[in-house]
Amino acid sequence: MMNTLAKKIVIALSVVVAAYVSTGFVLGRSSSDDKAFRALTVYSEVLERVQHDYVDDPNLHQVTSGALHGLLDSLDPRSSYLSPLEYKDYREKSDSKAKGETGLSLTRRAYIGVLGVLPDSPAQKTGLVPGDILEKIAGFTTDQMALDQARLLLAGEPGTVVKLSVIRRLKPEPQDMEITLGKLPAPKLVEDKLQGDIAYLRVPEFEPGATKQIREKLAQFEHQGAHKLILDLRQSNQGDAAEGILTAQLFLSSGTITTLKGQTVTAVPSSADASKVAWSQPVAVLIGNGTAGAAEILAAAIADNHRGTTIGDRTYGTASMQKLIQLDDGSALIITVANYFTPAGKEIPADGVAPNVEVRPTPEESTALKEQNAPNQTVSQDDPVVKKAIAILENPGASKKVAQMPPRSARPYRTVAGLPLFAIAS
């Protein structure tokens, strides 16, 4: 039988639905309001059926919390619902001034997954790699965990040990691991001089100050006689969108870099500035499944403005803006309110950025390329994507055959560094 509290809630929902119907039709609600009404009636009916027909009297709190987690999870990987208890813990950890970190870039679908690993970080020293799935963090399962919650669990005082349960490729059983938090070293750009007058620059992240470092390196290359550039963004997936926009201005003298817009966010375009250009020579941009966020904005700006050629594989797709909304019962929503669009008008989180020239390394080559994350490691001469970039820079006509990649929805799953993200695949 339905308990008293459940009956009251079902009745209350029915009253809300009834009121919505009467006022909605009388006032002539919009089609979006009508869709919301229909969804509310379905939820009310499902709740009533669960209460009436389920084998046991369900825990209404768990049912409601699970429904709200599922609702936000269905939107996108960066939108989440935090219960009152989760939000309380989130606020406490957010207020902490602890400096210990892991160097992990995270993503989420069914569970929290590893999108990227910074060079010389605690995560790299632990042996974590892109494509690993963090089934548990500090003993908490991640199947309903917000990305920001996971990040906070992986931050604390330097020396703190965090226990992980990790699912790895070709190993179905979770593996217990421990990671020791530490201060991250200052991000280092990896530079090299390749054959002829070609310079190489790998950007690991776009934290504040990255643009200044890149500008200095570009000036150095020019002084050394370099006239062509390979910009490697394949494992760049951390940092601020604003920094990606500033870096794009180093290459573009005109045109749109990106546009931020959403249902309630007026379109905010970012444009090139001729006075900020630091490199006007040819450029080839390397991208892949590990390219995300600010790096995607930069890559798309260069490609869509025909400033250079993008080479490699489709990027991950995460360039967006979130907003924290506190609710009256002490819970909260972390919700995506706007996405970044390419100059050609494509939504980056929905489609990622497809390369002009597609080059997909074999699994063996992908394994070898992981070693490039080692501190101060220079570019591998056997890297097939680098080889293609050199060929294009030396013979611009080689880039005229543009890759025709299917939209993300037509692809079987998303990969990182050539490895499928099983439980967190789109």
Secondary structure, DSSP 8 states (H G I E B T S, - for coil): ---HHHHHHHHHHHHHHHHHHHHHHHHT--HHHHHHHHHHHHHHHHHHHHHHHSSS---HHHHHHHHHHHHHHTT-TT-EEE-HHHHHHHHHHHT----BB--EEEEESSSEEEEEE-TTSHHHHHT--TT-EEEEETTEE-TT--HHHHHHHT-BSTT-EEEEEEEETTEEEEEEEEEE-B-------EEEE-STTEEEEE---B-TTHHHHHHHHHHHHHHTT--EEEEE-TT---B-HHHHHHHHTTT-SSSEEEEEE-SSS--EEEE--GGG----S-EEEEE-TT--THHHHHHHHHHHTTSSEEEES------EEEEEEE-TTS-EEEEEEEEEE-TTS-BHHHH----SEE----HHHHHHHHGGGSTT----TT-HHHHHHHHHHH-GGGG-S------GGGSS--EETTEE-TTT--
